[in-house]
Amino acid sequence: MELFDSLKFKIVRRNIKIAFPEATDARILGAAARMKSEELVEPVLIGNPAEIKKAADARGVQLENFEVIDPDNFDRWDEMVDAFVERRKGKATKEQAEKILKDENYFGTMLTYMGITGGMVSGAIHSTGDTVRPALQIIKTKPGVSRTSGAFLMVRGRDQERYLFSDCAINVNPNAQELAEIAIDSARTAELFDIEPKVAMLSFSTKGSAKSPEVDKVVEATKIAKEMAPDIVLDGELQFDASYVANVAQLKAPHSEVAGKATVFVFPELQSGNIGYKIAQRLGNFEAIGPILQGLNKPVSDLSRGANEEDVYKLSIITAAQTLMD
């Protein structure tokens, strides 16, 4: 089964509600209408109803069956404000909360925190910081995870060759503990896409072929990850060719159960991760889907501001599928 057919099968007719704080954007409205008609997602549009209707009319979208929530006329506003103040634990007064929650991203994140929606998709017109910051303050990371990370699903060809690359979006230079957490989160994310996780901890060294503090970090991260999640098939440190090419693996890491067979690639820091996924995308003709935020208690997804309607559609499907993860 092709990737998105599989994801659609998991979420269809489950009435999974996803918050869209950028509800006047034509790309959001078009994707929302498509998902609604296919019974994949129940879009919750956030904003001024008159402004949303104007934008919907311009896009040719009928709003009659959509749930629209206006932050200025929300019947659970007081409850939301109190919940936000409690969640922030003294970092915001009630008066401050009332001002902060007029921001669409904070409002949408609170809808998800309160269980009114299962997740949120934003970023079509907001920066990554504007999308991720409320999620980190309100949703927060899962137990045992110190920070969120950003994975890209890499898909190529009709046979749906697929891999997971991370962290390619969030953490500039994670330490060994953080890198280990990213590896574990990435393995769990891979399973959502029916990828059997074989995790390669990438470096410019394979099994001691080079010595440096950068290599030492990956070696330590590999050790920590194996101790934290012994059920995950994971190995490092591995160069990319050793992790991906079978005959190179036989030469460089003949005893590794990951080398030559890796499906999940964990980069040692953001520069190499960002460069790596873009090389695969532009030279290798992979479709790069993401970033998929990992490690949060509930899914919040960050679109690129250059996203098209198809990108919104696909990332929303992924977000809805993430609500089904343990």
C-alpha positions as CSV (number, residue, x, y, z in Angstrom):
1,M,0.0,0.0,0.0
2,E,1.4,3.4,-0.9
3,L,2.3,5.7,2.0
4,F,-0.6,8.1,2.0
5,D,-3.1,5.4,1.2
6,S,-1.9,3.6,4.3
7,L,-2.2,6.8,6.4
8,K,-5.6,7.6,5.1
9,F,-6.8,4.1,5.9
10,K,-5.7,4.6,9.5
11,I,-7.6,7.9,10.0
12,V,-10.6,7.8,7.7
13,R,-14.0,8.3,9.4
14,R,-12.3,8.6,12.9
15,N,-13.5,12.2,13.2
16,I,-10.1,13.5,14.2
17,K,-10.2,17.2,14.8
18,I,-7.2,19.3,13.8
19,A,-6.9,23.0,14.5
20,F,-6.0,25.4,11.7
21,P,-5.0,28.9,13.1
22,E,-4.4,30.3,9.6
23,A,-8.0,29.7,8.4
24,T,-8.1,32.7,6.0
25,D,-5.2,31.3,3.9
26,A,-6.4,29.9,0.6
27,R,-4.0,26.9,0.8
28,I,-5.4,26.0,4.2
29,L,-9.0,26.3,3.1
30,G,-8.5,24.2,0.0
31,A,-6.7,21.4,1.8
32,A,-9.3,21.5,4.6
33,A,-12.2,21.2,2.1
34,R,-10.5,18.2,0.5
35,M,-9.9,16.4,3.8
36,K,-13.4,17.2,4.9
37,S,-14.9,15.8,1.8
38,E,-12.8,12.6,2.0
39,E,-13.7,12.2,5.8
40,L,-10.1,12.2,6.8
41,V,-10.0,15.1,9.2
42,E,-12.5,17.3,10.9
43,P,-10.9,20.7,10.3
44,V,-11.4,23.3,13.1
45,L,-10.9,26.8,11.6
46,I,-9.8,29.5,14.0
47,G,-10.4,33.2,13.5
48,N,-13.0,35.8,12.8
49,P,-16.0,34.0,11.0
50,A,-16.7,36.9,8.6
51,E,-13.0,37.1,7.5
52,I,-12.9,33.3,7.1
53,K,-16.1,33.3,5.1
54,K,-14.8,36.0,2.8
55,A,-11.6,34.0,2.2
56,A,-13.6,30.8,1.7
57,D,-15.9,32.4,-0.8
58,A,-12.8,33.7,-2.8
59,R,-11.4,30.1,-2.7
60,G,-14.7,28.5,-3.6
61,V,-15.0,26.6,-0.4
62,Q,-18.4,26.1,1.3
63,L,-18.2,26.6,5.0
64,E,-21.6,25.3,6.1
65,N,-20.3,22.0,7.5
66,F,-17.1,23.4,9.0
67,E,-16.5,24.1,12.7
68,V,-15.3,27.7,13.1
69,I,-14.1,28.9,16.5
70,D,-13.7,32.7,17.0
71,P,-11.3,33.4,19.9
72,D,-13.3,36.6,20.5
73,N,-16.5,34.7,21.2
74,F,-15.3,31.3,22.6
75,D,-17.8,29.8,25.1
76,R,-14.9,28.2,27.1
77,W,-12.7,31.3,27.2
78,D,-12.5,31.6,31.0
79,E,-11.7,27.9,31.3
80,M,-9.0,28.2,28.7
81,V,-7.4,31.3,30.4
82,D,-7.4,29.5,33.7
83,A,-5.9,26.3,32.2
84,F,-3.2,28.4,30.5
85,V,-2.2,30.2,33.8
86,E,-2.0,26.9,35.5
87,R,0.1,25.3,32.8
88,R,2.5,28.2,32.8
89,K,3.0,27.9,36.5
90,G,3.3,31.5,37.5
91,K,4.9,32.7,34.3
92,A,1.8,34.5,33.1
93,T,-0.9,36.3,35.0
94,K,-4.6,36.1,34.1
95,E,-4.4,39.4,32.4
96,Q,-1.3,38.4,30.4
97,A,-3.0,35.1,29.5
98,E,-6.0,36.9,28.1
99,K,-3.8,38.9,25.8
100,I,-1.5,36.0,24.8
101,L,-4.5,33.7,23.9
102,K,-5.7,36.2,21.3
103,D,-2.8,35.0,19.2
104,E,-4.2,32.3,16.9
105,N,-1.3,29.9,17.4
106,Y,-1.5,30.0,21.2
107,F,-5.3,29.7,21.0
108,G,-5.0,26.7,18.6
109,T,-2.4,25.1,20.9
110,M,-4.7,25.4,23.9
111,L,-7.5,23.8,21.9
112,T,-5.2,20.8,21.5
113,Y,-4.0,20.9,25.1
114,M,-7.6,20.9,26.3
115,G,-8.5,18.0,24.1
116,I,-10.9,20.0,22.0
117,T,-8.8,19.1,19.0
118,G,-6.3,16.3,18.5
119,G,-3.6,18.3,17.0
120,M,-2.7,21.6,15.2
121,V,-1.2,22.5,11.8
122,S,0.3,26.0,11.3
123,G,3.2,27.7,9.7
124,A,1.8,28.6,6.3
125,I,2.1,32.3,7.2
126,H,3.9,32.1,10.6
127,S,7.5,31.4,11.4
128,T,8.6,28.1,12.9
129,G,9.2,29.9,16.2
130,D,5.7,31.3,16.2
131,T,4.3,27.7,15.7
132,V,6.7,25.7,17.9
133,R,7.0,28.1,20.9
134,P,3.4,27.7,22.1
135,A,3.7,24.0,21.7
136,L,6.8,23.8,23.8
137,Q,5.2,26.1,26.5
138,I,1.8,24.4,26.6
139,I,1.9,20.9,25.1
140,K,5.4,20.2,26.2
141,T,7.5,17.1,25.5
142,K,6.8,13.6,26.5
143,P,8.4,12.1,29.7
144,G,12.0,11.2,29.1
145,V,12.3,13.7,26.1
146,S,14.1,16.9,26.9
147,R,13.3,18.7,23.6
148,T,11.3,18.3,20.4
149,S,13.0,17.5,17.1
150,G,12.1,17.7,13.4
151,A,12.2,14.7,11.1
152,F,11.7,14.5,7.3
153,L,10.0,11.6,5.6
154,M,11.9,11.0,2.4
155,V,9.9,9.2,-0.4
156,R,11.0,8.3,-3.9
157,G,9.5,6.6,-6.9
158,R,6.5,4.6,-7.6
159,D,7.7,1.8,-5.4
160,Q,7.5,4.2,-2.5
161,E,11.1,3.9,-1.3
162,R,11.1,5.7,2.0
163,Y,13.4,6.7,4.8
164,L,13.4,9.0,7.8
165,F,16.0,11.8,8.3
166,S,16.4,13.7,11.6
167,D,17.0,16.1,13.2
168,C,16.9,18.4,10.1
169,A,14.9,21.3,11.5
170,I,15.1,22.2,15.2
171,N,18.3,21.5,17.3
172,V,21.4,23.2,16.2
173,N,23.9,21.1,18.1
174,P,22.3,18.5,20.3
175,N,24.5,16.9,23.0
176,A,24.8,13.1,23.3
177,Q,21.7,12.7,25.6
178,E,19.6,14.8,23.2
179,L,20.9,13.0,20.2
180,A,20.0,9.6,21.8
181,E,16.4,10.9,22.5
182,I,16.1,12.1,18.9
183,A,17.1,8.6,17.6
184,I,14.5,6.9,19.8
185,D,11.8,9.4,18.8
186,S,12.7,8.9,15.1
187,A,12.4,5.1,15.3
188,R,8.9,5.5,16.7
189,T,8.0,8.0,14.0
190,A,9.3,5.6,11.3
191,E,6.8,3.0,12.5
192,L,3.9,5.4,11.8
193,F,4.9,5.3,8.1
194,D,5.3,1.5,8.0
195,I,9.1,1.8,8.0
196,E,10.9,-0.9,9.9
197,P,13.3,1.2,11.9
198,K,17.0,0.4,11.6
199,V,18.6,3.5,13.0
200,A,22.0,4.7,11.8
201,M,23.8,7.3,14.0
202,L,25.7,9.2,11.4
203,S,29.2,10.6,11.6
204,F,32.2,11.2,9.4
205,S,33.7,8.2,11.1
206,T,32.8,4.5,11.0
207,K,33.6,2.4,14.1
208,G,36.6,4.4,15.2
209,S,38.0,5.3,11.8
210,A,38.4,8.9,12.9
211,K,39.0,10.5,16.3
212,S,37.5,13.8,17.4
213,P,35.1,15.2,20.0
214,E,32.3,15.2,17.3
215,V,32.8,11.5,16.8
216,D,32.9,10.9,20.6
217,K,29.5,12.6,20.9
218,V,27.9,10.2,18.4
219,V,29.5,7.2,20.0
220,E,28.2,8.3,23.4
221,A,24.7,9.0,22.0
222,T,24.6,5.5,20.5
223,K,25.5,3.9,23.8
224,I,22.8,6.0,25.6
225,A,20.1,5.2,23.0
226,K,20.8,1.5,23.3
227,E,20.5,1.6,27.1
228,M,17.3,3.7,26.9
229,A,15.6,1.6,24.2
230,P,17.2,-1.8,23.8
231,D,14.3,-3.0,21.6
232,I,15.3,-0.6,18.8
233,V,17.7,-1.8,16.1
234,L,20.3,1.0,16.3
235,D,24.0,1.3,15.6
236,G,26.8,3.9,15.2
237,E,28.9,5.7,14.6
238,L,28.5,5.1,10.9
239,Q,29.4,7.1,7.8
240,F,26.5,7.5,5.4
241,D,27.9,5.1,2.8
242,A,28.5,2.4,5.4
243,S,24.9,2.8,6.7
244,Y,23.3,2.7,3.2
245,V,25.5,0.6,0.8
246,A,25.7,-3.1,1.5
247,N,29.1,-3.7,0.1
248,V,30.6,-0.7,1.8
249,A,29.1,-1.9,5.1
250,Q,30.8,-5.3,4.6
251,L,34.1,-3.5,4.4
252,K,33.6,-0.9,7.1
253,A,31.2,-2.4,9.7
254,P,30.8,-6.1,8.9
255,H,29.3,-7.0,12.3
256,S,26.7,-4.2,12.4
257,E,23.0,-5.2,12.2
258,V,22.3,-1.7,10.8
259,A,25.1,-1.0,8.3
260,G,24.0,-1.3,4.7
261,K,20.4,-1.7,5.8
262,A,19.6,1.6,7.6
263,T,16.1,3.1,7.2
264,V,16.4,5.9,9.8
265,F,19.3,8.3,9.6
266,V,20.1,10.5,12.6
267,F,22.4,13.4,11.8
268,P,24.9,14.6,14.5
269,E,23.8,18.3,14.2
270,L,21.5,20.6,12.3
271,Q,23.9,21.7,9.6
272,S,24.6,18.2,8.3
273,G,20.9,17.2,8.7
274,N,19.6,20.2,6.8
275,I,22.2,19.9,4.1
276,G,21.7,16.1,3.8
277,Y,17.9,16.1,3.3
278,K,18.1,18.9,0.7
279,I,20.8,17.0,-1.3
280,A,18.6,13.9,-1.3
281,Q,15.6,16.1,-2.3
282,R,17.3,18.1,-5.1
283,L,19.9,15.6,-6.4
284,G,18.3,12.3,-5.4
285,N,14.7,13.2,-6.5
286,F,13.3,12.3,-3.1
287,E,10.1,14.1,-1.9
288,A,10.9,15.6,1.5
289,I,7.8,15.7,3.7
290,G,8.0,17.6,6.9
291,P,9.3,18.8,9.2
292,I,7.4,16.3,11.4
293,L,7.7,17.5,15.0
294,Q,8.7,14.7,17.4
295,G,8.6,14.3,21.1
296,L,5.5,16.4,22.0
297,N,2.7,15.1,24.1
298,K,0.3,15.9,21.3
299,P,1.0,16.6,17.6
300,V,1.7,20.1,16.4
301,S,3.0,20.4,12.8
302,D,4.9,23.3,11.3
303,L,4.4,24.0,7.6
304,S,6.9,25.9,5.4
305,R,5.7,29.3,4.4
306,G,6.4,28.2,0.9
307,A,4.0,25.3,1.3
308,N,1.4,24.6,-1.4
309,E,-2.1,23.2,-0.9
310,E,-0.8,19.6,-1.4
311,D,1.8,20.1,1.3
312,V,-0.9,21.3,3.7
313,Y,-3.1,18.3,2.8
314,K,-0.3,15.8,3.4
315,L,1.1,17.2,6.6
316,S,-2.4,17.4,8.0
317,I,-2.9,13.7,7.3
318,I,0.4,12.9,9.0
319,T,-0.7,15.1,12.0
320,A,-4.0,13.2,12.3
321,A,-2.2,9.9,12.1
322,Q,0.2,11.0,14.9
323,T,-2.8,11.4,17.2
324,L,-3.2,7.6,17.0
325,M,0.4,6.9,18.2
326,D,0.9,5.7,21.8
